[in-house]
């Protein structure tokens, strides 16, 4: 047997040891706890080079505060199954009360089950510091002296003596080797159950997800519902999702799904694949944790096993496209540390959490995400007893394409006022000094002011409820979400720098330096595409090294860990991306990371392009130098929809002159940017997908141009106009990610063939004069004061939008559809219409002179007659016999018949 095999068995036996304690203790059988003291003596002696004795045996009774003692080395050990902070503090207090400092200087507390990820160090230090007068203060660091099976395994794994390791393995096998597969899964299931009992945001009061959880409402995708009545539109997605009037709670609905007791009124009465959607922070992961906790307690596990996967942690997630069940089987064996029966696994319940995070991590296409959903749907068809629940952010899956695969689709609704109040009441039980009380939330809900309405919108998301409730001061309600997050981080920084709360060892660090560090880490995590960065990678980053250089004895654990916990980072020692002994670092919530990423990008853009030397000359003096900055910020990952949203708020909050200066600088280099296709020449041979880099950097540069100065036409140069229009005409499916903020205010589209789908695009003042627009779709776009004169518009659809004072004079409009379009004071004079339809359209502020001399085919004329606009159509012409004929009243009467 080699060393790796021995270590794997040691890990398995240590896990079984702690799980046996959990199982028996949950049944009020505590006899194993005493047996564990004797078993631990051998393990602790080997791990820490001690010579421990069971002091309870020596005393003939249960000795207070400690169980094991090495009198020679003056080291004591307390063995307990309780992992909470109160138990730790009680142990230390009793150590002093019973004068055990006379026997030992150092105290270890071994948790038989599993220690918490962290403990409130400040609270513990207060207890440790209360040593009796004349007594030596105990040596106790919670990070070092509160230990469990993981600490033992880490010390064993560091040993090089294979003979000694084999002896340990044999000892553990003797005590814990005879367990069935069911018992072997018990440690895994206990860890899943514990997910619901973890402290929220490492809350020092001990508040757990279970303490604070509030059931959300949910809605069902209309394509999954039958034709029966009894539904109401979703409050979040009225067009796509509907709520059943008699539907149960979401947790109960998931149980019904697993038990195949879903309401027969659904289109597919026995779905076995469920896709659960929601926005960031709406509680998708929390819902799964609650469900797991109750399912593992209530359900008969021998009937259906359950496995939980954080998809961003899966190794080589792209394999889900080809053979998802094989990959998930391998992952489950690793996570549960058991060689599972494959046939049993194919009959289990699989919970796949975070499909959108997998998309970001593995740089997938949206088609890939849909492909995974479809392949998983096919797997449940192949395996009649297999069930799958998948979670994802809303918007990453084409629901019309997925529903044909018999996948049940639900959406988690935003918190309503009743749920917000319930959450606030629970939170106040643990934090009585919070400013965000239930009464305050009710005031916001009744406010007609912009700030009150915006706060109500923020409070509808559980994650933001949590974050806002932790702040000491009330929020400035008149600003946007980016400003809210800015205030959040500013207050957190100031709180840590207050006289009584300043982070230890940070006296010499400026507050701006600390903020820069936080946003740099957020940016690095975002750029990794994995949702995390390992500690070893982080320590190699220049910005982090520079920060640590300000400490006389730079130490990651002491000087960085406090920062991470304070600002909503967390460490994950079991992350797939972290090597042995390393730690993965990630944000507790993605939207916070995205805001700080946006702040990093924005600060770098303005600082770099506006920076000057001592002589007053700009540091960046060429397009190539500017491309270096754009490449650093945007070429690898670009900016997501969410990051662009935060950038929008950050830019808008800046000084007008500052924005004007940046737009001037970017416009100066725009021609050089497009000449290089937004790529750094020397890196061209290093690019795997140069089109992706080009589009990401173009989108970012164009976004800054339009947000900083939307009054300027950046397309006056024909060469620049041609290249830019080529960029925006590339379909989204050709590149890995589309552009969510294609603003074209005041841009000149003259003499260009535009073929593309535009959705929610701003076109105010944009000129399309003489442009060729064909096979395009404009949906929910903003048009105002646009010039379409002499444009050639063919095979194009305009849907759900408004034209304000648009000039279509002498334009050729052929085979086009206008559906749910409002025309406000438009000019159609001289325009030629062929096979054009108007459905559910309205015309306001009509000036009859702007409808003269139109040329219409018979179908288009009929459309205008039926619109009944009250204009004299006899001043226009109808196409006839290859020419045109004036429209007569008799012709109009004939068509009306």
C-alpha positions in Angstrom: 0.0 0.0 0.0 1.5 3.4 -1.0 1.5 6.6 1.1 -1.5 8.2 -0.8 -3.7 5.1 -0.2 -2.8 5.1 3.5 -3.7 8.8 3.8 -7.0 8.3 2.0 -7.9 5.5 4.4 -6.9 7.6 7.4 -9.1 10.4 6.2 -12.0 8.0 5.7 -11.6 6.5 9.2 -11.3 10.0 10.9 -14.6 11.0 9.2 -16.3 7.9 10.4 -15.1 8.5 13.9 -16.7 12.0 14.0 -19.9 10.8 12.3 -20.4 8.0 14.7 -20.3 10.6 17.5 -22.9 12.7 15.7 -25.2 9.8 15.1 -25.2 8.5 18.6 -25.3 11.9 20.2 -28.4 12.8 18.1 -30.0 9.7 19.7 -29.1 10.9 23.2 -26.4 8.2 23.5 -23.3 9.9 24.8 -21.3 6.8 25.8 -19.1 7.1 22.8 -17.8 10.4 24.0 -16.0 8.8 26.9 -14.6 6.0 24.6 -13.4 8.7 22.2 -11.1 10.2 24.9 -9.1 7.0 25.0 -9.0 6.6 21.3 -7.8 10.2 20.9 -4.9 9.7 23.2 -3.0 7.7 20.6 -4.0 10.0 17.7 -3.1 13.2 19.6 0.2 11.8 20.9 1.2 10.9 17.3 0.1 14.2 15.8 1.5 16.6 18.5 4.3 14.5 20.0 2.7 14.4 23.4 2.4 11.8 26.2 -1.2 12.3 27.2 -3.1 10.5 30.1 -6.8 10.4 30.7 -7.1 12.5 33.8 -10.7 11.4 34.3 -9.4 7.8 35.0 -6.8 9.1 37.3 -9.3 11.2 39.3 -11.9 8.5 39.3 -14.5 10.9 38.0 -15.3 13.3 35.2 -12.6 16.0 35.7 -13.8 19.6 35.2 -12.7 21.5 32.0 -10.1 19.0 30.8 -10.0 15.3 29.9 -6.4 14.6 28.8 -3.1 15.9 30.2 0.6 15.8 29.4 1.9 16.9 32.8 5.5 17.0 31.6 4.8 19.4 28.7 2.0 21.1 30.6 -0.5 20.6 27.8 -4.2 19.9 28.5 -6.9 18.7 26.1 -10.7 19.1 26.5 -12.7 16.6 24.4 -16.2 17.7 23.5 -18.9 17.1 20.9 -20.1 20.7 21.2 -18.6 23.1 18.7 -20.4 26.4 19.6 -18.7 29.5 21.0 -20.5 29.2 24.3 -19.0 25.8 25.0 -15.5 27.1 24.2 -15.9 30.1 26.5 -17.3 27.9 29.3 -14.3 25.5 29.0 -11.8 28.4 29.4 -13.7 29.9 32.3 -13.7 26.6 34.1 -10.0 26.2 33.4 -9.4 29.3 35.5 -12.0 28.5 38.1 -10.5 25.2 38.9 -6.9 26.5 38.9 -5.9 24.2 36.1 -3.3 26.7 35.1 -1.3 25.1 37.9 -1.1 21.9 35.8 -1.0 23.2 32.2 -0.1 26.4 30.3 -1.6 25.4 27.0 -5.1 24.2 26.3 -6.4 22.4 23.2 -10.1 21.8 22.6 -10.8 18.8 20.4 -14.3 18.9 18.7 -15.4 15.3 18.1 -17.9 16.4 15.4 -16.5 19.3 13.5 -15.3 22.8 14.5 -16.9 25.9 13.1 -15.0 27.6 10.3 -14.3 30.5 12.6 -14.9 31.8 16.1 -15.4 35.3 17.4 -11.7 36.0 18.4 -12.5 39.2 20.2 -15.1 37.6 22.4 -12.7 34.7 23.3 -9.8 37.0 24.0 -12.0 38.8 26.6 -12.5 35.4 28.4 -8.8 34.4 28.1 -7.7 37.8 29.5 -9.7 37.3 32.7 -7.0 35.2 34.3 -7.1 35.3 38.2 -4.6 37.7 39.8 -1.2 36.1 39.9 -2.1 33.3 37.4 -0.4 32.9 34.1 -2.7 33.7 31.2 -3.6 30.6 29.2 -2.0 30.0 25.8 -5.0 29.7 23.5 -5.4 30.8 19.9 -8.8 29.7 18.5 -7.3 29.2 15.0 -4.6 26.9 16.5 -6.0 25.3 19.6 -9.6 24.5 18.6 -9.0 21.3 16.6 -10.9 18.5 14.9 -10.3 15.6 12.5 -9.1 18.0 9.8 -6.2 19.2 12.0 -5.2 15.6 12.8 -5.3 14.7 9.1 -3.2 17.7 8.2 -0.5 16.8 10.7 -0.6 13.1 9.6 -0.3 14.0 6.0 2.8 16.0 6.7 4.6 13.0 8.1 7.0 11.3 5.8 7.5 8.0 7.8 5.3 5.5 5.9 5.7 2.9 8.7 4.3 5.3 11.3 1.4 6.2 8.9 0.7 2.5 8.4 0.5 2.0 12.1 -2.0 4.8 12.4 -4.1 3.4 9.6 -4.2 0.0 11.3 -5.2 1.6 14.6 -8.0 3.5 13.0 -9.1 0.5 10.9 -9.4 -1.6 14.1 -11.8 1.0 15.6 -13.7 2.2 12.6 -13.1 -0.1 9.7 -16.3 -2.2 9.8 -18.9 0.2 8.5 -21.4 -0.4 5.7 -21.8 1.8 2.6 -24.9 3.4 4.2 -22.9 4.3 7.3 -20.0 5.5 5.1 -22.4 8.1 3.5 -23.5 9.3 7.0 -20.5 11.7 7.3 -21.4 13.2 3.9 -25.1 13.6 4.8 -24.3 15.1 8.2 -22.2 17.7 6.4 -25.1 18.5 4.1 -27.5 18.8 7.0 -25.1 21.2 8.7 -25.2 23.6 5.7 -28.4 25.0 7.0 -27.0 25.5 10.5 -23.9 27.5 9.5 -23.5 31.0 10.8 -24.7 33.6 8.3 -21.8 35.8 7.1 -19.8 34.4 10.1 -22.1 36.3 12.4 -20.5 36.8 15.8 -23.9 36.4 17.6 -24.1 32.9 16.2 -27.1 33.6 14.0 -27.5 30.8 11.5 -29.3 30.4 8.2 -31.9 28.3 10.0 -32.5 31.2 12.5 -33.0 33.8 9.8 -34.5 31.8 6.9 -37.8 33.0 5.4 -39.6 30.9 2.8 -39.9 32.8 -0.5 -42.8 32.6 -2.9 -42.3 31.1 -6.3 -43.9 31.0 -9.8 -44.1 28.4 -12.5 -43.1 29.0 -16.1 -46.3 29.3 -18.2 -45.0 26.8 -20.7 -45.1 24.1 -18.0 -48.7 24.8 -16.9 -51.8 23.2 -18.3 -54.7 25.1 -19.7 -56.7 25.3 -16.4 -57.5 28.6 -14.9 -56.6 29.6 -11.3 -53.3 31.3 -11.9 -52.1 34.9 -11.4 -49.1 36.6 -13.1 -45.8 36.5 -11.3 -44.9 39.8 -9.5 -41.4 39.5 -10.9 -42.0 38.1 -14.4 -45.7 38.7 -15.4 -45.1 37.8 -19.0 -43.5 34.4 -18.5 -44.3 33.0 -15.0 -47.5 32.5 -13.1 -48.4 31.6 -9.6 -51.0 29.0 -8.7 -53.6 30.2 -6.3 -53.4 27.0 -4.2 -49.7 26.2 -4.5 -47.7 25.1 -1.5 -44.5 26.6 -0.1 -41.4 26.2 -2.4 -39.8 23.8 0.1 -43.0 21.7 0.2 -43.2 21.9 -3.6 -39.6 20.4 -3.9 -40.6 17.6 -1.6 -43.7 16.9 -3.8 -41.4 16.9 -6.8 -39.0 14.3 -5.2 -42.0 12.2 -4.1 -43.5 12.4 -7.6 -46.7 14.0 -6.2 -46.7 17.1 -8.4 -50.1 18.6 -9.2 -51.6 16.9 -12.2 -52.6 20.4 -13.6 -49.1 20.8 -14.9 -48.5 20.1 -18.6 -46.1 17.2 -17.7 -47.5 15.4 -14.7 -44.4 13.4 -13.7 -41.4 15.7 -14.3 -38.1 14.5 -13.0 -35.9 17.5 -13.9 -36.6 20.8 -12.2 -34.9 24.1 -13.1 -35.0 26.7 -10.3 -34.2 30.3 -11.4 -33.7 33.5 -9.5 -31.6 36.7 -9.4 -28.4 36.9 -7.3 -29.2 36.8 -3.6 -32.8 35.6 -3.9 -32.1 32.5 -2.0 -31.6 29.7 -4.5 -28.7 28.2 -2.5 -30.4 28.8 0.8 -33.5 27.1 -0.4 -31.4 24.0 -1.3 -29.7 24.0 2.1 -33.1 24.1 3.9 -34.5 21.4 1.7 -31.4 19.2 2.2 -31.6 19.6 6.0 -35.3 18.6 6.2 -35.1 15.9 3.5 -32.2 14.1 5.2 -33.9 14.3 8.6 -37.4 13.3 7.4 -37.0 11.1 4.4 -36.1 7.4 4.1 -32.6 7.6 2.7 -32.5 4.0 1.7 -35.3 4.8 -0.8 -33.5 7.6 -2.6 -30.0 8.9 -1.9 -29.2 12.6 -2.5 -26.0 14.3 -3.7 -25.3 18.1 -3.7 -22.9 19.8 -6.1 -21.7 23.3 -6.2 -21.2 23.4 -10.0 -18.4 26.0 -9.9 -16.3 23.5 -7.9 -16.7 20.6 -10.4 -13.6 19.6 -12.1 -13.8 20.1 -15.9 -17.4 21.2 -16.0 -17.4 21.0 -19.8 -17.7 17.3 -19.5 -21.3 17.9 -18.4 -22.1 18.6 -22.1 -21.2 15.0 -23.1 -21.6 12.7 -20.2 -23.1 14.6 -17.2 -24.0 11.5 -15.1 -20.5 9.9 -15.4 -18.9 13.2 -14.3 -21.3 13.7 -11.4 -20.8 10.1 -10.3 -17.0 10.6 -10.1 -17.5 13.9 -8.2 -20.0 12.3 -5.7 -17.5 9.5 -4.9 -14.8 12.1 -4.2 -17.1 14.4 -2.1 -18.6 11.5 -0.1 -15.3 9.7 0.2 -17.1 6.4 -0.7 -17.0 4.1 -3.8 -20.7 4.4 -4.7 -22.7 1.8 -6.5 -23.2 3.2 -9.9 -26.7 1.7 -10.4 -27.8 3.2 -7.0 -26.4 6.6 -8.0 -28.5 6.5 -11.2 -31.6 6.3 -9.0 -30.6 9.2 -6.7 -31.6 12.8 -6.4 -29.0 15.2 -7.7 -28.9 18.9 -6.6 -26.9 21.0 -9.0 -26.3 24.5 -7.6 -25.2 27.5 -9.7 -25.4 26.7 -13.4 -24.6 30.4 -14.1 -21.4 30.1 -12.1 -20.3 27.2 -14.1 -20.9 29.3 -17.3 -18.5 32.0 -15.9 -15.9 29.5 -14.6 -15.5 27.5 -17.8 -16.0 30.3 -20.2 -18.9 28.5 -21.8 -21.4 29.8 -24.4 -25.1 30.2 -23.5 -25.8 27.4 -25.9 -23.5 25.2 -23.8 -25.7 25.9 -20.7 -28.8 25.0 -22.6 -27.0 21.9 -23.8 -26.3 20.8 -20.3 -29.9 21.3 -19.3 -31.1 19.3 -22.3 -28.6 16.5 -21.6 -29.6 16.2 -18.0 -33.2 16.0 -19.1 -32.3 13.2 -21.4 -30.4 11.4 -18.5 -33.6 11.4 -16.4 -35.4 9.9 -19.4 -32.8 7.1 -19.6 -32.9 6.4 -15.9 -36.6 6.4 -14.7 -35.7 6.8 -11.0 -33.2 9.6 -11.4 -34.2 13.2 -10.4 -32.4 16.4 -10.9 -32.8 19.9 -9.4 -30.8 22.7 -11.0 -30.4 26.3 -9.9 -29.2 29.2 -12.0 -29.5 33.0 -12.3 -32.4 34.1 -14.4 -31.5 34.9 -18.0 -28.9 32.2 -18.7 -31.3 29.7 -20.3 -33.7 30.0 -23.3 -36.8 28.8 -21.5 -38.8 28.2 -24.7 -36.1 25.7 -25.9 -35.8 24.0 -22.5 -39.4 23.3 -21.8 -39.7 20.9 -24.7 -37.4 18.6 -22.8 -40.1 18.1 -20.2 -38.2 20.1 -17.6 -40.3 21.8 -14.9 -39.2 25.5 -14.5 -39.8 27.6 -11.5 -38.7 31.1 -10.4 -38.1 32.3 -6.9 -40.0 35.5 -6.3 -38.6 38.6 -4.6 -39.5 39.1 -1.0 -42.8 40.9 -0.5 -43.4 43.2 2.4 -44.7 40.5 4.7 -41.6 38.4 4.2 -39.3 41.4 4.6 -40.9 42.1 8.0 -40.7 38.5 9.1 -37.0 38.5 8.2 -36.3 41.8 10.0 -38.0 40.5 13.1 -35.8 37.4 13.2 -32.7 39.5 12.6 -33.5 41.9 15.4 -33.7 39.0 17.8 -29.9 38.6 17.3 -29.1 42.2 16.6 -31.3 44.5 18.7 -29.3 47.6 17.7 -29.9 47.3 13.9 -31.2 50.5 12.2 -33.2 48.5 9.6 -36.2 47.6 11.8 -39.5 46.2 10.7 -41.0 49.7 11.4 -38.4 51.3 9.1 -39.2 48.8 6.3 -42.9 49.7 6.6 -42.1 53.4 6.2 -40.1 52.7 3.1 -43.0 50.6 1.6 -45.4 53.6 2.0 -43.0 56.2 0.7 -43.7 57.9 -2.6 -40.3 59.3 -2.9 -37.6 57.9 -5.2 -35.4 56.8 -2.3 -38.1 55.0 -0.5 -39.1 53.1 -3.7 -35.5 52.2 -4.4 -35.0 50.9 -0.9 -38.1 48.8 -1.2 -36.6 47.3 -4.4 -33.3 46.5 -2.6 -35.0 45.0 0.4 -36.9 42.6 -1.8 -33.6 40.6 -2.1 -32.6 38.6 1.0 -28.9 39.1 0.5 -29.3 42.9 0.5 -31.5 42.7 3.5 -28.7 41.0 5.3 -26.0 43.4 4.2 -28.0 46.6 4.8 -29.1 45.4 8.3 -25.4 45.1 9.4 -24.7 48.8 8.7 -24.6 51.2 11.7 -25.9 54.3 9.8 -29.0 54.7 7.7 -28.6 54.6 3.9 -28.7 57.7 1.6 -31.9 56.9 -0.2 -31.7 59.3 -3.1 -29.0 57.4 -5.0 -28.7 54.2 -7.0 -27.5 50.7 -6.1 -23.9 51.5 -6.9 -24.1 54.4 -4.5 -25.7 52.1 -1.9 -22.7 49.7 -2.2 -20.3 52.6 -2.1 -21.8 53.7 1.2 -21.8 50.1 2.4 -18.1 49.6 1.9 -17.2 53.1 3.1 -19.0 52.5 6.3 -17.4 49.1 6.8 -14.0 50.7 6.3 -14.7 53.5 8.7 -16.1 51.2 11.3 -12.9 49.1 11.2 -10.9 52.3 11.6 -12.9 53.7 14.5 -11.1 54.2 17.8 -12.5 51.0 19.3 -12.8 48.8 16.2 -9.6 49.4 14.2 -8.2 46.2 12.8 -5.2 44.9 14.7 -1.8 45.8 13.1 -3.4 48.3 10.7 -2.3 51.5 12.4 0.1 52.4 9.6 -2.3 51.6 6.7 -4.3 54.3 5.1 -8.0 53.6 4.6 -7.8 54.2 0.8 -5.0 51.6 0.6 -7.3 49.0 2.3 -10.2 49.8 0.0 -7.8 49.5 -3.1 -6.7 46.1 -1.8 -10.3 44.9 -1.4 -11.3 45.9 -4.9 -8.1 44.5 -6.4 -8.9 41.1 -4.8 -12.4 41.3 -6.1 -11.1 42.0 -9.6 -8.6 39.2 -9.4 -11.4 36.8 -8.4 -13.6 38.0 -11.2 -10.8 37.8 -13.8 -10.1 34.2 -12.7 -13.5 33.1 -14.0 -13.7 30.6 -11.2 -15.3 32.7 -8.5 -12.3 32.4 -6.3 -8.5 32.8 -6.1 -6.2 30.7 -4.1 -4.2 32.1 -1.2 -0.9 31.2 -2.9 -1.9 33.0 -6.1 -3.1 36.0 -4.1 0.2 36.3 -2.3 2.0 36.5 -5.7 0.0 39.5 -6.9 1.9 42.7 -6.9 -0.9 44.8 -5.3 -1.1 42.3 -2.4 2.7 42.1 -2.0 2.8 45.9 -2.0 0.1 46.0 0.7 1.9 43.4 2.9 5.2 45.2 2.5 3.8 48.0 4.8 3.9 45.5 7.7 7.1 44.9 9.5 6.5 41.2 9.6 4.1 40.5 6.8 1.9 37.6 7.6 -1.1 36.6 5.5 -3.1 35.0 8.3 -2.9 37.9 10.7 -3.0 40.9 8.3 -5.3 39.7 5.6 -7.7 37.2 7.1 -9.4 39.8 9.3 -9.9 42.0 6.2 -11.4 39.1 4.3 -13.9 38.3 7.0 -14.8 41.9 7.6 -15.5 42.6 3.9 -17.6 39.5 3.0 -14.8 37.3 1.8 -14.6 33.7 2.9 -12.0 30.9 2.8 -12.7 27.5 1.5 -10.1 24.8 2.3 -12.0 22.1 0.4 -12.4 24.0 -2.9 -11.5 22.0 -6.0 -9.1 24.7 -7.1 -7.0 24.7 -4.0 -4.1 22.4 -3.7 -3.3 20.5 -0.5 -2.5 23.0 2.2 -3.8 25.9 0.1 -7.0 27.8 0.6 -9.5 29.2 -2.0 -10.7 32.8 -1.3 -14.1 34.0 -2.6 -16.8 36.5 -1.9 -19.7 35.5 0.2 -22.0 37.0 -2.4 -21.4 37.6 -6.1 -23.1 41.0 -6.4 -20.7 42.5 -3.8 -17.8 41.1 -5.8 -19.2 42.5 -9.0 -19.6 46.0 -7.5 -16.0 46.1 -6.2 -14.8 44.7 -9.6 -16.6 47.6 -11.3 -15.1 50.1 -8.8 -11.6 48.7 -9.6 -12.3 49.0 -13.4 -13.6 52.5 -13.1 -10.8 53.8 -10.9 -8.2 52.3 -13.2 -9.8 53.8 -16.3 -9.9 57.3 -15.0 -6.6 57.2 -13.2 -4.7 55.7 -16.2 -6.1 57.8 -19.0 -6.1 61.1 -17.1 -2.8 60.7 -15.3 -0.1 63.3 -16.1 3.6 63.6 -15.5 5.4 66.5 -13.7 5.4 68.5 -16.9 1.7 68.2 -17.3 1.8 65.8 -20.3 -0.5 62.7 -20.3 1.3 59.5 -19.3 -0.8 57.6 -21.9 0.3 59.3 -25.2 -0.7 56.7 -27.8 -3.5 54.3 -28.7 -1.2 51.3 -28.1 -0.5 52.5 -24.5 -4.3 52.9 -24.0 -4.9 49.4 -25.3 -2.6 48.0 -22.6 -5.0 49.4 -20.0 -8.1 48.2 -21.8 -6.5 44.8 -22.2 -5.6 44.6 -18.5 -9.2 45.4 -17.5 -11.4 43.8 -20.1 -9.8 41.4 -22.5 -9.8 38.3 -20.3 -13.4 38.3 -19.0 -14.9 41.6 -20.2 -17.6 43.2 -18.1 -20.8 41.2 -17.4 -24.3 42.7 -17.5 -24.1 43.2 -13.8 -20.7 44.8 -13.8 -21.8 47.2 -16.6 -24.8 48.2 -14.5 -22.5 49.2 -11.6 -20.1 51.0 -13.9 -23.0 53.0 -15.2 -23.8 54.3 -11.7 -20.1 54.9 -10.9 -19.5 56.9 -14.1 -22.7 59.0 -13.7 -21.6 60.0 -10.2 -18.4 61.5 -11.4 -17.7 65.2 -12.2 -18.9 66.4 -15.6 -15.5 67.8 -16.6 -13.7 64.6 -15.5 -16.1 62.6 -17.7 -15.6 65.0 -20.6 -11.8 64.7 -20.3 -11.9 60.9 -20.4 -14.2 60.9 -23.5 -11.8 63.3 -25.2 -8.9 61.0 -24.4 -10.6 57.8 -25.6 -12.0 59.6 -28.8 -8.4 60.7 -29.6 -7.3 57.1 -29.8 -10.4 55.6 -31.2 -9.1 55.4 -34.8 -5.9 53.7 -33.6 -7.9 51.4 -31.4 -10.0 50.1 -34.4 -6.9 49.9 -36.6 -5.5 47.3 -34.2 -9.0 45.7 -33.7 -8.6 46.7 -30.0 -5.8 44.1 -29.7 -2.2 44.6 -28.5 -0.1 43.8 -31.6 2.6 41.8 -29.7 -0.1 39.5 -28.1 -1.9 38.5 -31.3 -0.2 35.1 -31.6 -1.1 34.4 -27.9 -4.9 34.8 -28.4 -7.1 31.7 -28.7 -10.2 33.7 -29.6 -9.1 37.1 -30.9 -12.7 38.0 -31.8 -13.8 37.6 -28.2 -11.0 40.0 -27.0 -11.8 42.5 -29.7 -15.5 42.6 -28.8 -14.9 42.7 -25.1 -12.5 45.6 -25.3 -14.6 47.5 -28.0 -17.7 47.2 -25.8 -15.9 48.5 -22.8 -14.3 51.5 -24.7 -17.6 52.3 -26.4 -19.5 52.1 -23.1 -17.2 54.7 -21.5 -17.4 57.0 -24.6 -21.2 57.0 -24.5 -21.6 57.3 -20.7 -19.0 60.1 -20.4 -20.3 62.2 -23.3 -23.4 61.0 -25.1 -23.8 64.3 -27.0 -20.9 63.6 -29.4 -20.8 61.8 -32.7 -17.9 59.4 -32.5 -18.5 58.1 -36.0 -17.7 61.2 -38.0 -14.6 59.5 -39.5 -15.8 57.1 -42.3 -13.1 54.5 -41.5 -14.0 54.5 -37.8 -17.7 54.4 -38.6 -17.2 51.4 -40.9 -15.2 49.4 -38.3 -17.5 50.2 -35.4 -20.6 49.2 -37.4 -18.9 46.0 -38.3 -18.4 45.3 -34.6 -22.0 46.0 -33.6 -23.3 43.9 -36.6 -21.6 40.7 -35.4 -24.3 38.4 -34.0 -24.0 37.6 -30.3 -23.9 33.9 -31.0 -20.6 34.3 -32.8 -18.8 35.5 -29.7 -18.9 34.2 -26.1 -20.8 37.1 -24.6 -23.0 39.8 -26.0 -23.1 43.5 -25.1 -25.9 44.6 -22.8 -25.5 48.4 -23.1 -25.2 49.3 -26.8 -25.9 53.0 -26.5 -25.9 54.8 -29.9 -27.0 58.3 -28.9 -26.1 60.9 -31.5 -24.2 58.5 -33.7 -24.4 58.7 -37.5 -25.2 55.5 -39.3 -25.3 56.9 -42.8 -24.4 54.7 -45.7 -24.0 51.5 -43.7 -25.8 48.2 -44.1 -27.1 47.3 -40.6 -28.1 43.6 -40.0 -28.5 42.8 -36.3 -30.9 42.2 -33.4 -31.1 45.0 -30.9 -32.8 44.7 -27.6 -33.2 47.5 -25.0 -30.8 49.6 -27.0 -30.7 53.4 -26.7 -30.8 55.2 -30.0 -31.7 58.8 -29.0 -30.6 61.3 -31.7 -28.9 58.5 -33.7 -28.9 59.2 -37.4 -29.9 56.4 -39.8 -30.1 58.8 -42.9 -29.4 56.9 -46.0 -28.5 53.7 -44.1 -29.4 50.2 -45.2 -31.2 48.3 -42.5 -32.2 44.7 -43.4 -33.1 41.6 -41.6 -33.0 43.3 -38.3 -35.0 43.3 -35.1 -35.5 46.3 -32.8 -37.2 45.2 -29.5 -37.9 47.5 -26.6 -35.4 50.1 -27.9 -35.4 53.8 -27.2 -35.8 56.0 -30.4 -36.1 59.8 -30.1 -35.3 62.5 -32.7 -33.9 60.0 -35.2 -33.3 60.7 -38.9 -34.3 57.7 -41.1 -34.6 59.9 -44.3 -33.6 58.1 -47.5 -33.0 54.9 -45.5 -33.6 51.5 -47.1 -35.3 49.4 -44.4 -36.2 45.9 -45.4 -37.4 42.6 -43.7 -37.2 44.3 -40.4 -39.4 44.1 -37.2 -40.0 46.9 -34.7 -41.5 45.5 -31.5 -42.6 47.2 -28.3 -41.0 50.6 -28.7 -41.7 54.3 -29.3 -40.6 56.6 -32.1 -40.5 60.3 -30.9 -40.2 62.9 -33.8 -38.6 60.4 -36.1 -38.0 61.5 -39.7 -38.7 58.7 -42.3 -38.9 61.1 -45.2 -38.4 59.4 -48.6 -37.3 56.2 -46.8 -38.0 52.8 -48.5 -39.8 50.5 -46.0 -40.2 47.1 -47.5 -41.7 43.9 -45.9 -41.5 45.4 -42.4 -43.7 44.8 -39.3 -44.5 47.4 -36.6 -46.0 45.7 -33.5 -47.0 47.5 -30.4 -45.2 50.7 -31.6 -46.1 54.2 -30.6 -45.4 56.9 -33.3 -45.2 60.4 -31.8 -45.1 63.3 -34.3 -43.3 61.2 -36.9 -42.7 62.3 -40.5 -43.5 59.7 -43.3 -43.7 62.3 -46.1 -42.4 60.8 -49.4 -41.7 57.4 -47.8 -42.4 54.3 -49.9 -44.2 51.4 -48.2 -44.3 47.8 -49.6 -45.9 45.0 -47.7 -45.8 46.8 -44.3 -48.1 45.9 -41.4 -49.0 47.9 -38.3 -50.3 45.8 -35.3 -51.5 47.4 -32.1 -49.8 50.7 -33.0 -50.8 54.2 -31.9 -50.1 57.5 -33.5 -50.0 60.7 -31.4 -49.4 64.4 -32.3 -50.3 63.8 -36.0 -49.3 66.5 -38.5 -51.1 65.7 -41.7 -48.5 67.4 -43.8 -46.0 64.8 -42.7 -48.0 62.0 -44.3 -48.1 63.5 -47.8 -46.7 62.1 -51.0 -46.3 58.6 -49.5 -46.0 55.7 -52.0 -47.9 52.6 -50.8 -48.6 49.2 -52.2 -52.2 48.1 -51.9 -51.6 46.1 -48.7 -49.8 49.0 -47.0 -52.6 51.4 -48.1 -55.1 49.1 -46.5 -53.1 49.1 -43.3 -53.1 52.9 -43.2 -56.9 53.1 -44.0 -57.6 50.7 -41.1 -55.5 52.8 -38.8 -58.0 55.6 -39.2 -55.6 58.4 -38.5 -57.8 61.1 -39.9 -55.4 62.1 -42.6 -56.1 62.8 -46.3 -54.5 59.9 -48.1 -55.5 61.3 -51.5 -52.3 63.4 -51.3 -50.3 60.1 -51.6 -49.8 57.5 -54.2 -50.5 53.8 -54.7 -48.2 51.4 -56.6 -49.9 50.2 -59.8 -48.7 48.6 -63.0 -45.0 49.2 -62.3 -45.6 52.9 -61.6 -47.6 55.0 -59.1 -51.2 56.4 -59.2 -52.7 59.0 -57.0 -55.0 57.6 -54.4 -58.7 58.4 -54.9 -61.6 58.4 -52.5 -63.3 55.7 -54.5 -60.2 53.6 -54.2 -60.3 54.0 -50.4 -64.0 53.1 -50.3 -63.3 50.0 -52.4 -60.6 48.8 -50.1 -62.8 49.4 -47.1 -65.4 47.0 -48.5 
